[in-house]
Amino acid sequence: MPASIVGRMRFLVLGGTSFVGRHIVEAALDAGPQVTLFNRGRTNPGLFDQCDQRHGDRKVGDYDSLRDGEWDAVIDVNAYWPRAVREVVAALGARVGHYTYISTCSVYAEPGEGPVDESHPLATVTDPTTEDVDGETYGGLKALCEGEAALAFPGQCTVIRPGIVAGPHDPTDRFTYWVRRASRGGTVLAPNRRDQPVQVVHARDQADFIVSATAAGLDGPFNTVGPSEPLTFATMIEACAAAAGTSVEVAWVDEPFLRERETHVPLYIPSGMGIDGLFRCSPAKAESHGFRNRPIVETAADTLAWDRTRDQSVPMAGVPTPEEEARLIADWRAVSS
C-alpha cells in the first residue's frame, strides 16, 4: 500500500503502552497513521503524549471515552476474554473499518511435535464465560476472542498469533534471561535438551508486520514467529553469547536433576510433555505477505542493549541467581562424575 495512503489512516490501539503494544504504536507512528490510544492510563503514563489518549477499563466494561471518533482500524492488544471483544465492538459500532486482534500460538490444541500452521485445530475451554486466565484457560479464551473478532468483522479481521516475543521493554524476561546470562560468560546451566526447538520473534519485526497487515486489510490468522532459520536451545545460547561478545561453556544438565531440585529456566519444554510443536509454528503464510525476521543475533543484541539500561542488581523472578546456578552446576558435576 502506498505510504501516502497509509499516512492518512487512523488507527485505534487498545493498550499500547506496555511491551507488544508499545512497539506497535511506535511502528504505526513511524509509518504515518494517526494513532489514538485507549487504555487505563496506568502503565507508562505520558508515553506517546503526541497521540489522542482515551482512558477506560475493559475489566469493568468502561468504554465511555470511545463514544466519539472514527477509525480505519482498531488494533486490539489486550483482550483476554471474549466479553472484552464483544463490548468494544458494541461500543465502536460502525465507526471502525477493520479489526486486528493480537492472539497467541497458544491457541493451538495439542501442538505435538509440529510443525504447526494456521489450519491446526484450536484449543477450547470448558467454561467459555470464565475470566480466570491461567495455563488451562489462556489458549482457549484467546481462541474465543479470535472468533468474536472474526464474527464482527467478516473479511476484515487480521489475527496475529505470536509465540515468544522478545526485545526492549519485555516484562517477562524469558529471552532476556539467556541474553543477560550469556553476557556474564563462564559456565551456563541449561537443560539437556540442546536440540529442543525455540522460537523468538523481535517485537519490532512483529509490530512492522501488524501495521502493514492492518493497513492492507489482510484477513485471517498469521503466525508471527521467528527467527526464520531453525533455532535450538544450543544455537540460541550461542547467539546470545555472540551478541554479548563472550565465551560460554554449557553444563547440559539432565532433566530429572532439574525436576528434583525444582529448577525453572525460561523457554525450556520438558521432553515428556510432547509439545515441541509449540516452538515449531510456521511463519510461511505471514512471510508470503511481507513478514520479515531479523537474525536472532540482532534480536539478542537489541535485547542486551536495553537490559543494560536496567538495574542489574534486581534479580529476575523465578530463575536461578548466579549463586544458585553455580551451586547447581557443582552438584550436577558431583553426581554425574
Sine and cosine of phi, psi and omega as CSV:
sin_phi,cos_phi,sin_psi,cos_psi,sin_omega,cos_omega
0.00,0.00,0.74,-0.68,-0.01,-1.00
-0.84,0.54,0.60,-0.80,-0.03,-1.00
-0.87,0.50,-0.52,0.85,-0.02,-1.00
-0.90,0.44,-0.58,0.82,0.03,-1.00
-0.96,0.27,-0.71,0.71,0.03,-1.00
-0.85,0.53,-0.64,0.77,-0.04,-1.00
-0.91,0.41,-0.31,0.95,0.02,-1.00
-1.00,-0.10,-0.02,1.00,-0.04,-1.00
-0.98,0.20,0.35,-0.94,0.02,-1.00
-0.84,-0.54,0.87,-0.50,0.00,-1.00
-0.95,-0.32,0.67,-0.74,0.18,-0.98
-0.94,-0.34,0.88,-0.48,-0.01,-1.00
-0.96,-0.29,0.86,-0.52,0.04,-1.00
-1.00,0.01,0.95,-0.30,-0.16,-0.99
0.95,-0.31,-0.73,-0.68,0.20,-0.98
0.99,-0.16,0.04,1.00,-0.03,-1.00
-0.81,-0.58,0.09,1.00,0.00,-1.00
-0.98,-0.19,-0.97,-0.22,-0.12,-0.99
-0.92,-0.39,-0.98,0.20,-0.01,-1.00
-0.86,0.52,-0.74,0.68,-0.01,-1.00
-0.89,0.45,-0.60,0.80,0.02,-1.00
-0.87,0.50,-0.70,0.71,0.02,-1.00
-0.93,0.38,-0.56,0.83,0.05,-1.00
-0.90,0.44,-0.70,0.71,0.00,-1.00
-0.89,0.45,-0.68,0.73,0.02,-1.00
-0.87,0.49,-0.69,0.73,0.01,-1.00
-0.91,0.42,-0.63,0.78,0.01,-1.00
-0.91,0.41,-0.69,0.72,0.00,-1.00
-0.90,0.43,-0.60,0.80,0.04,-1.00
-0.92,0.40,-0.57,0.82,-0.04,-1.00
-0.98,0.18,-0.37,0.93,0.10,-0.99
0.87,-0.49,-0.38,0.93,-0.03,-1.00
-0.87,0.50,0.49,-0.87,0.20,-0.98
-0.95,0.31,0.69,-0.73,-0.10,-1.00
-0.85,-0.53,0.78,-0.63,0.16,-0.99
-0.93,-0.36,0.69,-0.72,0.03,-1.00
-0.95,-0.33,0.66,-0.75,0.13,-0.99
-0.81,-0.58,0.88,-0.47,0.03,-1.00
-0.31,-0.95,-0.07,-1.00,-0.04,-1.00
-0.98,0.21,-0.25,0.97,-0.02,-1.00
0.97,0.23,0.36,0.93,-0.06,-1.00
-0.96,-0.28,-0.51,0.86,-0.03,-1.00
-1.00,-0.04,0.87,-0.49,-0.02,-1.00
0.76,0.64,0.82,0.57,0.03,-1.00
-0.87,0.49,0.63,-0.78,-0.04,-1.00
0.99,-0.11,-0.28,0.96,0.06,-1.00
-0.93,0.36,0.68,-0.73,-0.02,-1.00
0.87,0.50,0.72,0.69,-0.02,-1.00
-0.94,0.34,-0.12,0.99,0.10,-1.00
-0.98,0.20,-0.15,0.99,-0.02,-1.00
-0.99,-0.11,0.42,-0.91,0.18,-0.98
-0.91,0.41,0.82,-0.57,-0.07,-1.00
-0.93,-0.37,0.82,-0.57,0.09,-1.00
-0.87,-0.49,0.69,-0.72,-0.04,-1.00
-0.90,-0.44,0.60,-0.80,0.04,-1.00
-0.06,-1.00,0.14,-0.99,-0.07,-1.00
-0.80,-0.60,0.93,-0.37,-0.03,-1.00
-0.93,0.37,-0.44,0.90,-0.01,-1.00
-0.86,0.51,-0.57,0.82,-0.02,-1.00
-0.94,-0.34,0.19,0.98,0.07,-1.00
0.95,0.31,0.53,0.85,-0.03,-1.00
-1.00,-0.06,0.98,-0.20,0.02,-1.00
-0.86,-0.52,0.36,0.93,-0.09,-1.00
-0.83,0.55,-0.56,0.83,-0.07,-1.00
-0.96,0.30,-0.15,0.99,0.01,-1.00
-0.98,-0.19,0.29,0.96,-0.03,-1.00
-0.92,0.39,-0.42,0.91,0.01,-1.00
-0.82,-0.57,0.39,-0.92,0.02,-1.00
0.91,-0.41,0.48,-0.88,0.08,-1.00
-0.74,-0.67,0.59,-0.81,-0.04,-1.00
-0.66,-0.75,0.52,-0.86,0.07,-1.00
-0.96,0.28,-0.49,0.87,-0.04,-1.00
-0.40,-0.92,0.51,-0.86,0.15,-0.99
-0.92,-0.40,0.67,-0.74,0.08,-1.00
-0.90,-0.43,0.92,-0.39,-0.12,-0.99
-0.98,-0.18,0.96,-0.27,-0.07,-1.00
-1.00,-0.04,-0.43,0.90,-0.27,-0.96
-0.79,-0.62,0.50,0.87,0.12,-0.99
-1.00,0.01,0.86,-0.51,-0.02,-1.00
-0.93,-0.37,-0.16,0.99,0.04,-1.00
-0.64,-0.77,0.52,-0.85,-0.15,-0.99
-0.88,0.48,-0.48,0.88,0.03,-1.00
-0.84,0.54,-0.61,0.79,-0.03,-1.00
-0.90,0.44,-0.58,0.81,0.04,-1.00
-0.94,0.33,-0.73,0.68,-0.02,-1.00
-0.86,0.52,-0.67,0.75,-0.07,-1.00
-0.93,0.36,-0.65,0.76,0.00,-1.00
-0.95,0.32,-0.55,0.84,0.09,-1.00
-0.89,0.46,-0.69,0.72,0.02,-1.00
-0.91,0.42,-0.62,0.79,-0.02,-1.00
-0.93,0.37,-0.57,0.82,-0.06,-1.00
-1.00,0.06,-0.47,0.88,0.00,-1.00
0.85,0.52,-0.73,-0.68,-0.03,-1.00
-1.00,-0.04,0.29,0.96,-0.09,-1.00
-1.00,-0.04,0.22,0.98,0.06,-1.00
-0.64,-0.77,0.60,-0.80,-0.12,-0.99
-0.99,-0.16,-0.41,0.91,-0.10,-0.99
-0.58,-0.81,0.51,-0.86,-0.01,-1.00
-0.83,-0.55,0.83,-0.55,0.14,-0.99
-0.92,-0.39,0.85,-0.53,-0.05,-1.00
-0.93,-0.37,0.79,-0.61,0.02,-1.00
-1.00,0.00,0.96,-0.28,-0.05,-1.00
-0.97,-0.23,-0.70,-0.72,-0.09,-1.00
-0.23,-0.97,0.46,-0.89,0.13,-0.99
-0.94,0.33,-0.15,0.99,0.07,-1.00
-0.94,0.35,-0.12,0.99,0.05,-1.00
-0.95,0.31,-0.24,0.97,-0.06,-1.00
-0.98,0.19,0.78,-0.62,0.00,-1.00
-0.99,0.15,0.74,-0.67,0.09,-1.00
0.68,0.73,0.94,0.34,-0.06,-1.00
-0.92,0.40,-0.28,0.96,0.03,-1.00
0.85,0.53,-0.64,-0.77,-0.01,-1.00
-1.00,-0.02,-0.15,0.99,0.03,-1.00
0.98,0.21,-0.12,-0.99,-0.03,1.00
-0.95,0.32,0.29,-0.96,-0.07,-1.00
-0.82,-0.57,0.83,-0.55,0.11,-0.99
-0.93,-0.38,-0.07,-1.00,-0.14,-0.99
-0.92,0.38,-0.20,0.98,0.01,-1.00
-1.00,0.03,-0.05,1.00,-0.05,-1.00
-0.90,0.43,0.58,-0.81,0.02,-1.00
-0.83,0.56,0.53,-0.85,-0.05,-1.00
-0.99,-0.15,0.41,-0.91,0.02,-1.00
-0.94,0.34,0.41,-0.91,0.07,-1.00
-0.85,-0.53,0.20,-0.98,0.04,-1.00
-0.75,-0.66,0.66,-0.75,-0.07,-1.00
-0.86,0.51,-0.71,0.70,-0.01,-1.00
-0.91,-0.42,0.98,-0.18,-0.06,-1.00
-0.93,0.37,-0.16,0.99,0.01,-1.00
-1.00,-0.08,-0.11,0.99,-0.04,-1.00
-0.92,0.40,0.56,-0.83,0.11,-0.99
-0.87,-0.50,0.33,0.95,0.13,-0.99
-1.00,0.05,0.94,-0.33,-0.06,-1.00
-0.99,-0.14,0.91,-0.41,0.03,-1.00
-0.55,-0.83,-0.15,-0.99,-0.03,-1.00
-0.87,0.49,-0.43,0.90,-0.02,-1.00
-0.99,0.11,-0.51,0.86,-0.13,-0.99
-0.95,-0.30,-0.32,0.95,-0.15,-0.99
-0.81,0.59,-0.82,0.57,-0.05,-1.00
-0.89,0.46,-0.69,0.72,0.00,-1.00
-0.90,0.44,-0.64,0.77,0.02,-1.00
-0.92,0.39,-0.65,0.76,0.03,-1.00
-0.91,0.42,-0.58,0.81,0.07,-1.00
-0.89,0.45,-0.65,0.76,0.05,-1.00
-0.90,0.43,-0.61,0.79,0.05,-1.00
-0.89,0.47,-0.67,0.74,0.07,-1.00
-0.83,0.56,-0.72,0.70,-0.03,-1.00
-0.88,0.47,-0.66,0.75,0.01,-1.00
-0.90,0.44,-0.68,0.73,-0.01,-1.00
-0.91,0.42,-0.70,0.72,0.00,-1.00
-0.91,0.42,-0.58,0.81,0.03,-1.00
-0.91,0.41,-0.63,0.77,-0.05,-1.00
-0.98,0.21,-0.45,0.89,-0.04,-1.00
-0.78,-0.63,0.92,0.40,-0.03,-1.00
-0.87,0.49,0.79,-0.61,0.00,-1.00
0.98,0.22,-0.06,1.00,-0.03,-1.00
-0.71,-0.70,0.73,0.69,-0.05,-1.00
-0.68,-0.74,0.93,-0.38,0.10,-1.00
-1.00,-0.03,0.80,-0.60,0.06,-1.00
-0.92,-0.40,0.85,-0.52,-0.04,-1.00
-0.97,-0.23,0.83,-0.55,0.00,-1.00
-0.89,-0.45,1.00,0.00,0.05,-1.00
-1.00,0.09,0.30,-0.95,0.19,-0.98
-0.98,-0.18,-0.86,-0.50,0.07,-1.00
-0.99,0.15,0.83,-0.55,0.04,-1.00
-0.98,-0.22,0.71,-0.70,-0.05,-1.00
-0.76,-0.65,0.19,-0.98,0.05,-1.00
0.80,-0.60,-0.09,-1.00,0.00,-1.00
-0.82,0.57,0.63,-0.78,0.07,-1.00
0.98,0.21,0.20,0.98,0.02,-1.00
-0.93,0.36,0.90,-0.44,-0.03,-1.00
-0.99,0.14,-0.17,0.98,-0.10,-0.99
-1.00,0.07,-0.44,0.90,-0.02,-1.00
0.89,0.45,0.30,0.96,-0.05,-1.00
-0.92,0.39,-0.71,0.70,0.08,-1.00
-1.00,0.03,-0.57,0.82,-0.03,-1.00
-0.86,0.51,-0.55,0.84,0.03,-1.00
-0.82,0.57,-0.73,0.69,-0.07,-1.00
-0.95,0.32,-0.56,0.83,0.05,-1.00
-0.91,0.41,-0.74,0.68,-0.01,-1.00
-0.90,0.43,-0.67,0.75,-0.03,-1.00
-0.90,0.43,-0.69,0.73,0.01,-1.00
-0.90,0.43,-0.52,0.85,-0.02,-1.00
-0.92,0.39,-0.35,0.93,0.04,-1.00
-0.99,0.15,-0.27,0.96,-0.02,-1.00
0.94,0.34,-0.24,-0.97,0.03,-1.00
0.98,0.20,-0.44,-0.90,-0.06,-1.00
-1.00,-0.09,0.83,-0.56,-0.06,-1.00
-0.97,-0.23,0.76,-0.65,0.09,-1.00
-0.99,0.17,0.77,-0.64,0.04,-1.00
-0.52,-0.85,0.49,-0.87,0.04,-1.00
-0.92,0.39,0.56,-0.83,-0.05,-1.00
-0.98,0.22,0.88,0.48,0.12,-0.99
-0.75,-0.66,0.83,0.56,-0.12,-0.99
-0.86,0.50,-0.41,0.91,0.02,-1.00
-0.99,-0.11,0.11,0.99,0.05,-1.00
-0.87,0.50,0.72,-0.69,0.05,-1.00
-0.93,0.36,0.53,-0.85,0.08,-1.00
-0.69,-0.72,0.64,-0.77,0.10,-1.00
-0.78,-0.62,0.78,-0.63,-0.02,-1.00
-0.65,-0.76,0.84,-0.54,0.04,-1.00
-0.95,-0.33,0.67,-0.74,0.07,-1.00
-0.94,0.35,0.73,-0.69,-0.04,-1.00
-0.85,0.53,-0.54,0.84,-0.02,-1.00
-0.96,0.29,-0.60,0.80,0.04,-1.00
-0.90,0.44,-0.68,0.74,0.03,-1.00
-0.90,0.43,-0.68,0.74,-0.03,-1.00
-0.89,0.45,-0.65,0.76,0.02,-1.00
-0.87,0.50,-0.67,0.75,0.00,-1.00
-0.93,0.37,-0.65,0.76,0.00,-1.00
-0.86,0.51,-0.70,0.72,-0.01,-1.00
-0.91,0.41,-0.72,0.70,-0.03,-1.00
-0.93,0.37,-0.64,0.77,0.01,-1.00
-0.91,0.41,-0.63,0.78,0.02,-1.00
-0.92,0.40,-0.71,0.71,0.00,-1.00
-0.89,0.46,-0.58,0.81,-0.01,-1.00
-0.99,0.14,-0.18,0.98,-0.01,-1.00
0.94,0.34,0.56,0.83,0.01,-1.00
-0.89,0.45,0.62,-0.79,-0.01,-1.00
-0.92,-0.39,0.63,-0.78,0.09,-1.00
0.96,-0.29,0.05,-1.00,-0.05,-1.00
-1.00,0.05,0.51,-0.86,0.02,-1.00
-0.63,-0.78,0.81,-0.59,0.11,-0.99
-0.98,0.19,0.92,-0.39,0.05,-1.00
-0.98,-0.21,0.98,0.22,-0.04,-1.00
-0.89,-0.46,0.36,-0.93,0.00,-1.00
-0.48,-0.88,0.04,-1.00,-0.13,0.99
-0.96,0.27,0.01,-1.00,-0.03,-1.00
-0.95,0.32,-0.56,0.83,0.02,-1.00
-1.00,0.09,0.51,-0.86,0.03,-1.00
-0.85,0.53,0.65,-0.76,-0.03,-1.00
-0.79,-0.62,0.70,-0.71,0.07,-1.00
-0.88,-0.47,0.13,-0.99,0.05,-1.00
-0.83,0.55,-0.69,0.72,-0.04,-1.00
-0.90,0.43,-0.73,0.69,-0.04,-1.00
-0.96,0.30,-0.43,0.90,0.09,-1.00
-0.90,0.43,-0.73,0.69,0.00,-1.00
-0.90,0.44,-0.64,0.77,0.05,-1.00
-0.87,0.50,-0.67,0.74,-0.01,-1.00
-0.92,0.40,-0.63,0.78,0.02,-1.00
-0.90,0.43,-0.66,0.75,0.04,-1.00
-0.91,0.41,-0.65,0.76,0.02,-1.00
-0.89,0.45,-0.65,0.76,0.02,-1.00
-0.90,0.43,-0.57,0.82,-0.02,-1.00
-1.00,0.07,-0.23,0.97,-0.05,-1.00
0.95,0.31,0.55,0.84,-0.03,-1.00
-0.89,-0.46,0.16,-0.99,0.09,-1.00
-0.89,-0.45,0.75,-0.66,-0.02,-1.00
-0.77,-0.64,0.49,-0.87,0.21,-0.98
-0.93,-0.37,0.62,-0.79,-0.03,-1.00
-0.95,-0.32,0.81,-0.58,0.16,-0.99
-1.00,-0.01,0.98,-0.18,-0.03,-1.00
-0.99,0.15,0.98,-0.17,-0.14,-0.99
-1.00,-0.04,0.72,-0.70,-0.02,-1.00
-0.88,0.48,0.54,-0.84,-0.07,-1.00
-0.87,0.48,-0.67,0.74,0.02,-1.00
-0.85,0.52,-0.57,0.82,0.04,-1.00
-0.88,0.47,-0.69,0.72,0.02,-1.00
-0.92,0.40,-0.63,0.78,0.02,-1.00
-0.90,0.44,-0.71,0.71,-0.04,-1.00
-0.88,0.48,-0.56,0.83,-0.03,-1.00
-0.99,-0.14,0.14,0.99,0.07,-1.00
0.77,0.64,0.73,0.68,-0.04,-1.00
-0.99,-0.14,0.80,-0.60,0.01,-1.00
-0.95,-0.32,0.73,-0.68,0.18,-0.98
-0.78,-0.62,0.64,-0.77,-0.09,-1.00
-0.90,0.44,0.51,-0.86,0.10,-0.99
0.95,0.31,0.07,1.00,0.02,-1.00
-1.00,0.09,0.77,-0.64,0.10,-1.00
-0.92,-0.39,0.92,-0.39,0.04,-1.00
-0.81,0.59,0.68,-0.74,-0.09,-1.00
-0.87,0.49,-0.53,0.85,-0.03,-1.00
-0.92,0.38,-0.27,0.96,-0.02,-1.00
-0.96,0.27,-0.45,0.89,0.03,-1.00
0.90,0.45,0.56,0.83,-0.04,-1.00
-0.82,-0.57,0.56,0.83,0.03,-1.00
-0.86,0.51,-0.36,0.93,0.04,-1.00
-0.86,0.52,-0.36,0.93,0.06,-1.00
-0.86,0.51,-0.49,0.87,0.04,-1.00
-0.95,-0.31,0.37,0.93,0.11,-0.99
-0.79,-0.61,0.61,0.79,0.08,-1.00
-0.97,0.26,0.58,-0.82,-0.07,-1.00
-1.00,-0.06,0.80,-0.59,0.08,-1.00
-1.00,-0.02,0.17,0.99,-0.14,-0.99
-0.84,0.55,-0.68,0.73,-0.03,-1.00
-0.90,0.43,-0.72,0.69,0.02,-1.00
-0.89,0.45,-0.65,0.76,0.00,-1.00
-0.89,0.45,-0.55,0.83,0.02,-1.00
-0.93,0.36,-0.25,0.97,0.03,-1.00
-0.93,-0.37,0.33,0.94,0.15,-0.99
0.96,-0.27,-0.02,1.00,0.02,-1.00
-0.93,0.36,0.75,-0.66,-0.01,-1.00
-0.75,-0.66,0.70,-0.71,0.04,-1.00
-0.96,-0.26,0.68,-0.73,0.16,-0.99
-0.99,0.13,0.32,-0.95,0.03,-1.00
-0.86,0.50,0.52,-0.85,-0.05,-1.00
-0.88,0.48,-0.51,0.86,0.03,-1.00
-0.89,0.46,-0.62,0.79,0.03,-1.00
-0.93,0.37,-0.64,0.77,0.07,-1.00
-0.87,0.49,-0.69,0.72,0.02,-1.00
-0.90,0.44,-0.67,0.74,-0.02,-1.00
-0.90,0.43,-0.68,0.74,0.03,-1.00
-0.90,0.45,-0.66,0.75,0.00,-1.00
-0.91,0.42,-0.67,0.74,0.00,-1.00
-0.90,0.43,-0.68,0.73,0.00,-1.00
-0.86,0.51,-0.67,0.74,0.04,-1.00
-0.93,0.36,-0.69,0.72,-0.03,-1.00
-0.86,0.51,-0.55,0.83,-0.02,-1.00
-0.94,0.33,-0.17,0.98,0.10,-0.99
-1.00,0.10,-0.14,0.99,-0.02,-1.00
-1.00,-0.09,0.29,-0.96,0.03,-1.00
-0.94,0.33,0.95,-0.32,-0.07,-1.00
-0.95,0.30,-0.20,0.98,0.03,-1.00
-0.98,0.18,-0.23,0.97,0.02,-1.00
-0.99,0.10,0.90,-0.44,-0.06,-1.00
-0.94,0.33,0.51,-0.86,0.12,-0.99
-0.97,0.25,0.64,-0.77,-0.08,-1.00
-0.97,0.26,0.66,-0.75,0.18,-0.98
0.98,0.20,0.15,0.99,0.00,-1.00
-0.82,-0.57,0.35,-0.94,-0.03,-1.00
-0.90,0.44,0.67,-0.74,0.17,-0.99
-0.96,0.29,0.26,-0.97,0.05,-1.00
-0.81,0.58,-0.62,0.78,-0.01,-1.00
-0.93,0.36,-0.67,0.74,0.03,-1.00
-0.90,0.43,-0.65,0.76,0.01,-1.00
-0.88,0.47,-0.70,0.71,0.00,-1.00
-0.87,0.48,-0.65,0.76,0.02,-1.00
-0.91,0.41,-0.66,0.75,0.01,-1.00
-0.89,0.45,-0.67,0.74,0.02,-1.00
-0.90,0.44,-0.68,0.74,0.02,-1.00
-0.89,0.45,-0.66,0.75,0.03,-1.00
-0.91,0.42,-0.66,0.75,0.00,-1.00
-0.88,0.47,-0.71,0.71,-0.01,-1.00
-0.90,0.43,-0.55,0.83,0.01,-1.00
-0.93,0.37,-0.66,0.75,-0.07,-1.00
-0.99,0.14,-0.38,0.93,-0.06,-1.00
-0.99,-0.14,-0.06,1.00,-0.02,-1.00
-0.98,0.20,0.00,0.00,0.00,0.00
